């Protein structure tokens, strides 16, 4: 199946924003055990801050610590701002060009897929933390599965994910996706 990754980026951002609107306790625990809700929000917002800079050809080293400080008193507003800025950057990106990430130089389209997948997974994390609707957009789940499933054996080795959670092979796709990223959706 061919996916419209720009459309999926917008949908992933809507999913995350909807969950962010449900926050009542910024210090609540999340499935990302090292982060509370505010840490998770800042992580996803920071990832969006990198997008326009990297798409403009800057390197991680050139940007360094020069990301704009976040207003911790209005993380929802910061999300809206940086989501819009990242989306505008993606809409004008040349997907055949390359971007330098911390681990490699990749095509911008691959960076977009990584970004969509990251925001999708963290939308579920935020939903779990806020006790809001955990069901994710089906096409987002399918597309994200195409990114993570081929990495099944190596995800935990990156240090970014816990070991996969054992689930039945016939479990719904969203649950299997969460499980291979080390999340227990049960």
C-alpha positions as CSV (number, residue, x, y, z in Angstrom):
1,X,0.0,0.0,0.0
2,X,1.2,3.5,-0.8
3,X,0.7,6.1,2.0
4,X,0.4,9.8,1.8
5,X,2.9,10.6,4.5
6,X,2.2,14.3,4.5
7,X,-1.4,13.6,5.2
8,X,-0.4,11.1,7.9
9,X,1.9,13.7,9.5
10,X,-1.1,16.0,9.9
11,X,-3.2,13.2,11.2
12,X,-0.5,12.1,13.7
13,X,-0.3,15.7,14.9
14,X,-4.0,15.9,15.4
15,X,-3.9,12.7,17.4
16,X,-1.2,14.0,19.7
17,X,-2.8,17.4,20.0
18,X,-6.1,15.8,21.0
19,X,-4.4,13.8,23.8
20,X,-2.5,16.8,24.9
21,X,-5.8,18.7,25.3
22,X,-6.9,16.0,27.8
23,X,-4.0,16.6,30.2
24,X,-5.1,17.5,33.7
25,X,-1.9,16.4,35.5
26,X,1.4,17.4,33.9
27,X,3.3,15.2,36.3
28,X,1.3,12.0,35.7
29,X,3.3,8.9,34.8
30,X,3.5,7.8,31.2
31,X,4.4,4.4,29.5
32,X,7.8,6.0,28.9
33,X,8.8,5.3,32.4
34,X,11.6,7.9,32.5
35,X,9.1,10.7,31.6
36,X,6.1,12.2,33.1
37,X,3.4,13.9,30.9
38,X,5.3,17.2,30.7
39,X,8.5,15.4,29.7
40,X,6.7,13.5,27.0
41,X,5.1,16.7,25.7
42,X,8.5,18.5,25.7
43,X,10.1,15.6,23.9
44,X,7.5,15.6,21.1
45,X,7.6,19.4,20.8
46,X,11.4,19.4,20.7
47,X,11.3,16.9,17.8
48,X,9.1,19.3,15.9
49,X,11.5,22.2,16.6
50,X,14.2,20.3,14.8
51,X,12.2,19.7,11.6
52,X,12.4,23.1,9.9
53,X,16.1,23.4,10.8
54,X,17.1,20.0,9.5
55,X,14.9,20.4,6.4
56,X,16.7,23.7,5.7
57,X,20.0,21.8,5.6
58,X,21.4,22.5,9.0
59,X,23.2,19.8,10.8
60,X,22.7,18.7,14.4
61,X,26.1,20.2,15.2
62,X,25.2,23.6,13.6
63,X,22.0,23.8,15.6
64,X,23.6,22.6,18.8
65,X,21.6,23.9,21.8
66,X,20.1,26.8,19.8
67,X,16.5,25.5,19.9
68,X,14.0,28.1,21.1
69,X,13.2,27.7,24.8
70,X,9.8,26.3,25.5
71,X,7.2,28.0,27.7
72,X,6.6,25.2,30.3
73,X,3.6,27.1,31.5
74,X,1.9,26.5,28.1
75,X,3.0,23.3,26.6
76,X,-0.3,22.9,24.7
77,X,0.3,26.3,23.1
78,X,3.9,25.3,22.3
79,X,2.7,22.1,20.7
80,X,0.2,24.1,18.5
81,X,3.0,26.5,17.4
82,X,5.7,23.9,16.7
83,X,3.2,21.5,15.1
84,X,2.2,24.2,12.6
85,X,5.8,25.2,11.9
86,X,6.9,21.6,11.3
87,X,3.9,20.9,9.1
88,X,4.6,24.0,7.0
89,X,8.2,22.9,6.7
90,X,7.1,19.4,5.5
91,X,4.7,20.8,3.0
92,X,7.5,22.7,1.3
93,X,10.1,19.9,1.6
94,X,11.8,18.3,-1.4
95,X,11.6,14.6,-0.5
96,X,14.4,13.5,-2.8
97,X,16.8,15.7,-0.8
98,X,18.7,14.3,2.2
99,X,18.7,15.4,5.8
100,X,21.4,14.7,8.4
101,X,20.1,13.1,11.5
102,X,22.0,12.2,14.6
103,X,22.6,8.6,13.4
104,X,22.8,8.9,9.6
105,X,22.0,10.9,6.5
106,X,18.6,9.9,5.1
107,X,16.1,11.0,2.5
108,X,13.7,13.6,3.8
109,X,10.8,11.1,3.0
110,X,12.4,8.6,5.4
111,X,12.8,11.3,8.1
112,X,9.1,12.2,7.6
113,X,8.1,8.5,8.1
114,X,10.2,8.4,11.3
115,X,8.5,11.6,12.5
116,X,5.0,10.3,11.8
117,X,5.8,7.0,13.5
118,X,7.3,8.7,16.6
119,X,4.3,11.1,17.0
120,X,1.9,8.2,16.5
121,X,3.4,6.1,19.2
122,X,3.7,9.0,21.6
123,X,0.0,9.8,20.9
124,X,-0.9,6.5,22.5
125,X,1.6,7.1,25.4
126,X,-0.2,10.4,26.0
127,X,-3.6,8.8,25.8
128,X,-2.6,6.1,28.3
129,X,-1.2,8.8,30.6
130,X,-4.3,11.0,30.5
131,X,-6.8,8.1,30.5
132,X,-8.2,9.4,27.2
133,X,-9.2,7.5,24.1
134,X,-6.3,5.1,23.2
135,X,-7.6,4.1,19.8
136,X,-5.3,5.5,17.1
137,X,-6.2,6.3,13.5
138,X,-6.2,2.9,11.7
139,X,-4.2,4.1,8.7
140,X,-1.6,5.7,11.0
141,X,-1.2,2.4,12.8
142,X,-0.8,0.5,9.5
143,X,1.7,3.0,8.1
144,X,3.7,3.0,11.4
145,X,3.7,-0.7,11.4
146,X,5.5,-0.7,8.1
147,X,8.3,1.3,9.7
148,X,8.6,-0.6,13.0
149,X,7.9,-4.2,12.0
150,X,11.0,-4.6,9.8
151,X,13.0,-3.5,12.8
152,X,11.4,-5.9,15.2
153,X,14.6,-7.7,16.1
154,X,16.7,-4.5,16.6
155,X,14.4,-2.0,18.3
156,X,15.4,-2.9,21.8
157,X,19.0,-2.9,20.9
158,X,18.8,0.8,20.0
159,X,18.3,1.6,23.7
160,X,15.2,3.7,22.7
161,X,12.7,0.9,23.3
162,X,12.1,-1.8,25.9
163,X,12.1,-5.4,24.9
164,X,9.0,-6.4,22.8
165,X,5.9,-7.5,24.8
166,X,4.6,-10.9,23.9
167,X,1.2,-10.9,22.3
168,X,-0.8,-13.4,20.2
169,X,0.0,-13.1,16.5
170,X,-3.7,-12.5,15.9
171,X,-4.0,-9.5,18.3
172,X,-5.2,-6.3,16.7
173,X,-2.5,-4.4,14.7
174,X,-2.4,-1.5,17.1
175,X,-1.7,-3.7,20.0
176,X,1.0,-5.6,18.1
177,X,2.6,-2.2,17.1
178,X,2.7,-1.0,20.7
179,X,4.1,-4.4,21.8
180,X,7.0,-4.4,19.4
181,X,8.0,-0.9,20.7
182,X,8.1,-2.4,24.2
183,X,4.7,-1.0,25.4
184,X,2.2,-3.3,27.1
185,X,-1.1,-2.2,25.7
186,X,-3.1,-4.6,28.0
